[in-house]
Amino acid sequence: MNDKNWREWVFIYNVSIIILSPILVHIAMLFYAGGTIIWPGNSGYSLRYNFIGDLGFCTAHSGKPNTISCTLWFITAILSSSSFIVFAIAFPYFFTESKLEKLLSTIGSIILIILYIFTLIVVFVWNNMDPYVDLIATFVLIGNIAGPIIIPLYVIAIFHNKEFSNRLAGAWLIPYILSLIILVAGLLLVGPAVGPLTDNTTPEILTYYAISAHILWYVQLPCYFYVTYNLWKKAKS
């Protein structure tokens, strides 16, 4: 398999995971055993009061077994993390003419690979050690670390490269800017997000960050689909 072909298959894999992940997550929502951080008696999954990471608990906030939802979430987390890792490996190969572009894309990819290897460790080790750890907080933390570093590096490399459309960089920037708006607005309106192991989570904080997390996720999906689909077409050409 030559260089072009393996990169083509990487982005086919990424596009497939972007399509499959929301299907698995929404099925997991249907089977969620209920409960939220502050209301364990709630039934089912709520877009207003639950985080997607709640689906990954082996025991739901309600105290009930969450086997089906947890299994689907784990499958999604593993597939998504692996897709980010192979994406990070393939992406710098588009930049061969400019040392700056190659350097920026390579640094971004190294950081991305390290962070998502850590994610896989969290999925397999941390959650098994303590089923009450809020894994969504881990993914938010990873995103907060990765976004401000990786996305600007990728965006500058794309803007600098004449073969890429600026719309591709824009698709990276939309969820990045939205996440910053959500963070700043959250701090101003309701205060910082807090985890399930504290007593400081209020209904207002829970509602704001739960709804914001879902909005951001639904925005990210088409943006990342656009990016990976166009990279697949470029790798194919």
Secondary structure, DSSP 8 states (H G I E B T S, - for coil): --HHHHHHHHHHHHHHHHHHHHHHHHHHHHH-----SS-TT--S--TTT--GGGGG-SB-TTSSB-HHHHHHHHHHHHHHHHHHHHHHHHGGGG--S-HHHHHHHHHHHHHHHHHHHHHHHIIIIIHHH-TTS-HHHHHHHHHHHHHHHHHHHHHHHHHH-TTS-HHHHHHHHHHHHHHHHHHHHHHHHT-----TTSS---HHHHHHHHHHHHHHHHHHHHHHHHHHHHHHHHHH-
